Amino acid sequence: MTITQSPIPRPPGRRPTPPRTPLGRGVPGALFAVAVAVVAASSSAIGSGGAARGPDLDGARSALERWVDVRRTISREQSEWKLRRESLDDRIDLLRAEIEKLVSATKELDLRVTEAKQGGESARVESEALKGLATRLHDAVVSLETRTLGLLPRLPLPVQEKVSILSGRIPRPVAAAAGAEPPAPGAAGASEPQGSDAPAALAGDPQAAPEPRALVQQSLGERWQNVIGVLNEINRFNAEISRHVEIMPLPDGSSAEVTTVYAGLGCGFFITTGGGVAAVGSAGPQAWEWRVLDAAREPVAALIAVLANERPAMFVRVPVEID
């Protein structure tokens, strides 16, 4: 007997409902189809009295279980791979960022190295220029030191005493230390005073000239300061008329206290306390030289009195020789 099932009529205007997956969303359709086929085969074998079909059913079940395990393993590996891939992508992005930083830092270091090389070349050129300038300054200060040392013995005694500290710092050549220093005032070789009443020498204090010494280690700046300091004091003395009290040797071989007046470095006058001896002085070739001049007693005494405010201001004629 055959039973035929007629289709169930559906209301007009209604669409047919799509078939649903029996195992839900998590199980693939192929897995469900295989499971149905195995169940159908098992039912067929049992219905046909299947003691002889038992081994085939066990093999099918075993194969299905292995296949399910494989699919499960594949799904798990895919999930784990997805997570590992995301982690690897993050690490790759991080490494790329680090590489970009390193490349940027390398470029910056290359730029700095280039700038340093350029700066080093500029510094080398500047150093060579400074060395040349230092050489020229050294030659100039040596020339000034030599000329200043040659000028010192020709200055009046008050100037020599005033610049003795600075002039003592000026390096002397080794030859000067051996005795080549120009003769100081009053030393052997100094010029003798001239005049009818003064055949003997009238010279300054030999202690005014600094003792010769060998070259000392000083910086170039210190040597310039010494020379400039001495020349400044000399220039200041040369710009004024000054009055001093000194001890001078007299023509008779004795020494006496005298009052001296210097009109800068152009000339000088002195007279003894009692007014017995008067002299006119000027710079000689090697030392400051005094000439005893009897005719200069009255004008020199008047000049000193005016400077000491002992007389009213007046014009005084004094003997002056201009070379």
C-alpha positions in Angstrom: 0.0 0.0 0.0 1.4 3.3 -1.0 0.6 6.4 0.9 1.0 9.6 -1.0 1.3 12.9 1.0 -0.3 15.8 -0.8 1.3 19.2 -0.4 -0.2 21.5 2.2 -1.7 24.4 0.5 -0.3 27.9 1.6 -2.3 31.1 1.6 -1.9 33.2 -1.5 0.7 36.0 -1.3 3.0 34.3 1.3 6.5 33.3 0.4 7.9 29.9 1.2 10.0 29.7 4.4 13.7 28.9 3.7 15.0 25.6 5.1 16.9 25.9 8.4 20.1 24.2 9.4 19.2 21.4 11.8 22.3 21.8 13.9 22.3 25.6 14.2 24.8 28.1 13.2 27.9 26.5 14.8 27.9 23.2 12.8 28.6 23.3 9.1 26.0 21.8 6.7 28.5 19.2 5.3 29.0 17.8 8.8 25.3 17.5 9.3 24.9 15.7 5.9 27.6 13.2 6.8 26.0 12.6 10.2 22.6 12.0 8.6 24.1 9.6 6.0 25.8 7.6 8.8 22.6 7.4 10.8 20.7 6.3 7.7 23.3 3.6 7.0 23.2 2.4 10.5 19.4 2.2 10.5 19.5 0.3 7.1 22.0 -2.2 8.5 20.0 -2.8 11.6 16.8 -3.2 9.6 18.2 -5.7 7.2 19.3 -7.9 10.1 22.8 -6.6 10.0 25.0 -8.6 12.1 27.2 -8.9 9.0 27.3 -5.1 8.6 28.6 -4.3 12.1 32.3 -3.8 11.1 31.3 -1.3 8.4 29.2 0.7 10.9 32.0 0.8 13.4 34.5 2.0 10.8 32.1 4.7 9.7 31.6 5.9 13.2 35.3 5.9 13.8 35.9 7.8 10.6 33.2 10.3 11.5 34.8 10.9 14.9 38.2 11.4 13.4 36.8 13.8 10.9 35.0 15.8 13.6 38.2 15.9 15.6 40.1 17.1 12.6 37.6 19.8 11.9 37.6 20.8 15.5 41.4 20.9 15.4 41.4 23.0 12.2 38.9 25.4 13.7 41.0 25.8 16.9 44.2 26.3 14.9 42.5 28.9 12.7 41.3 30.8 15.8 44.7 30.6 17.4 46.4 31.6 14.1 44.1 34.6 13.9 45.1 35.7 17.4 48.8 35.1 16.7 48.5 36.9 13.4 47.0 39.9 15.1 49.9 39.8 17.6 52.4 39.5 14.8 50.8 42.4 13.0 51.1 44.5 16.1 54.8 43.6 16.5 55.4 44.3 12.9 53.9 47.7 13.2 55.9 48.3 16.3 59.1 47.2 14.6 58.4 49.4 11.6 57.9 52.4 13.9 61.2 51.6 15.6 62.9 51.2 12.2 61.5 54.6 11.2 62.8 56.1 14.4 66.3 54.5 13.9 66.4 55.7 10.3 65.4 59.3 11.4 68.0 59.2 14.2 70.7 57.9 11.7 69.9 60.7 9.3 70.2 63.2 12.1 73.5 61.8 13.3 74.8 61.9 9.7 73.7 65.5 9.5 75.5 66.3 12.8 78.6 64.5 11.7 78.6 66.5 8.5 78.1 69.7 10.4 80.9 68.7 12.9 83.2 68.1 10.0 82.4 71.4 8.5 82.8 73.0 11.9 86.1 71.3 12.5 87.4 72.6 9.2 86.2 76.1 10.1 87.8 75.7 13.5 91.1 74.6 11.9 91.1 77.6 9.6 90.3 79.9 12.5 93.0 78.3 14.6 95.6 78.8 11.9 94.5 82.5 11.6 94.7 82.9 15.4 98.2 81.3 15.4 99.3 83.7 12.8 97.9 86.6 14.7 99.5 85.4 17.9 102.8 85.3 16.1 102.5 88.8 14.9 101.4 90.0 18.4 104.4 88.2 19.9 106.8 89.8 17.5 105.2 93.2 18.2 105.4 92.9 21.9 109.0 91.7 21.8 109.9 94.8 19.7 108.0 97.1 22.2 109.7 95.4 25.2 113.1 95.9 23.7 112.5 99.6 22.9 110.9 100.2 26.3 113.9 98.6 28.1 116.2 100.8 26.1 114.1 103.9 27.0 114.0 103.3 30.8 117.6 104.4 31.6 117.1 107.6 29.8 114.1 108.6 32.0 114.3 110.8 35.1 114.7 109.0 38.4 111.1 109.6 39.6 109.7 108.0 36.5 112.0 105.0 36.8 110.9 104.5 40.4 107.2 104.8 39.5 107.4 102.2 36.8 109.9 99.9 38.5 107.3 97.3 39.4 105.9 97.0 35.9 109.2 97.3 34.2 110.6 94.6 36.5 108.1 92.2 34.9 109.3 92.8 31.4 111.4 89.8 30.3 115.0 90.6 29.7 116.9 88.7 27.0 119.5 86.2 28.2 122.2 88.4 26.8 121.0 91.2 29.0 121.3 88.9 32.0 124.9 88.2 31.0 125.7 91.9 31.2 124.5 93.5 28.0 122.0 95.8 29.7 122.5 99.4 28.8 124.3 101.3 31.6 121.9 102.7 34.2 122.2 106.2 35.5 125.4 106.6 37.5 126.9 103.4 36.2 130.1 103.2 34.3 129.7 104.4 30.7 127.0 107.0 31.6 127.4 110.5 30.2 129.3 113.0 32.4 127.7 116.4 33.1 129.2 119.3 31.3 129.9 122.8 32.5 132.8 125.0 33.6 132.1 124.3 37.3 131.1 120.6 37.0 133.7 118.3 35.6 132.3 115.4 37.6 129.3 113.2 36.7 125.8 114.0 38.1 123.6 110.9 37.7 120.5 109.4 39.1 120.1 106.6 41.6 121.5 103.4 40.1 118.8 101.4 42.1 116.2 102.8 39.7 116.9 100.4 36.9 115.6 96.9 37.5 118.1 94.1 37.8 118.5 92.2 34.6 117.1 88.7 34.6 116.5 85.9 32.1 113.3 85.4 30.2 110.4 84.3 32.4 107.3 82.4 31.3 104.4 84.9 30.9 101.4 84.9 28.7 101.2 87.2 25.8 98.5 89.2 27.4 100.5 89.8 30.5 103.5 91.0 28.5 101.3 93.5 26.7 99.9 94.7 30.0 103.3 95.3 31.4 104.5 97.3 28.4 101.3 99.3 28.1 101.4 100.1 31.8 104.9 101.4 31.7 104.2 103.5 28.6 101.0 104.9 30.2 103.0 106.1 33.3 105.7 107.6 31.1 103.1 109.4 29.0 101.3 110.7 32.1 104.6 112.0 33.5 105.4 113.7 30.1 102.1 115.6 30.2 102.7 117.5 33.4 105.1 119.8 35.2 106.2 118.0 38.5 108.3 118.9 41.5 110.2 116.3 43.5 112.8 116.1 46.2 115.8 113.8 45.4 119.3 113.0 46.5 121.8 114.0 43.9 125.6 113.6 43.7 127.4 116.9 43.4 130.5 117.9 41.5 132.6 117.8 44.7 131.8 114.1 45.2 129.3 114.7 48.0 125.5 114.1 47.9 122.9 116.6 48.8 119.1 116.9 48.9 117.9 118.9 45.9 114.5 120.0 44.6 113.9 119.0 41.0 111.4 120.3 38.5 110.6 118.3 35.3 108.8 119.8 32.4 107.5 116.5 31.2 110.4 114.6 29.6 111.7 117.6 27.7 113.9 119.0 30.4 114.5 119.3 34.1 116.0 121.6 36.7 117.4 121.1 40.2 118.8 123.4 42.9 120.3 122.5 46.2 118.6 123.4 49.4 120.9 126.3 50.0 120.9 127.4 46.4 124.5 126.8 45.9 124.3 124.4 42.9 121.8 124.5 40.1 121.7 122.2 37.0 119.7 121.6 33.9 118.8 118.1 32.8 117.7 116.3 29.7 117.6 112.8 28.2 120.9 111.7 26.9 121.8 108.8 24.6 122.0 106.3 27.4 120.8 108.1 30.6 119.3 111.2 32.0 122.1 113.8 32.0 122.5 116.8 34.3 124.6 119.9 33.5 125.6 122.2 36.3 124.8 125.8 35.2 125.5 128.7 37.5 123.4 131.1 35.5 120.3 128.9 36.2 120.4 129.4 40.0 118.1 132.5 40.2 115.5 131.4 37.6 115.3 127.8 38.9 114.9 129.1 42.4 112.1 131.4 41.2 110.5 128.6 39.3 110.5 126.3 42.3 109.1 129.1 44.5 106.2 129.6 42.1 105.4 125.9 42.0 105.5 125.7 45.8 103.1 128.7 46.0 105.7 130.7 47.8 105.5 133.4 45.1 102.6 134.7 43.0 102.3 133.2 39.5 104.7 134.8 37.1 106.6 134.0 33.9 110.0 132.7 34.6 112.8 132.5 32.0 114.8 129.3 32.4 117.6 128.1 30.3 116.4 125.4 27.9 118.2 123.8 25.0 116.3 122.1 22.2 118.2 119.5 20.2 
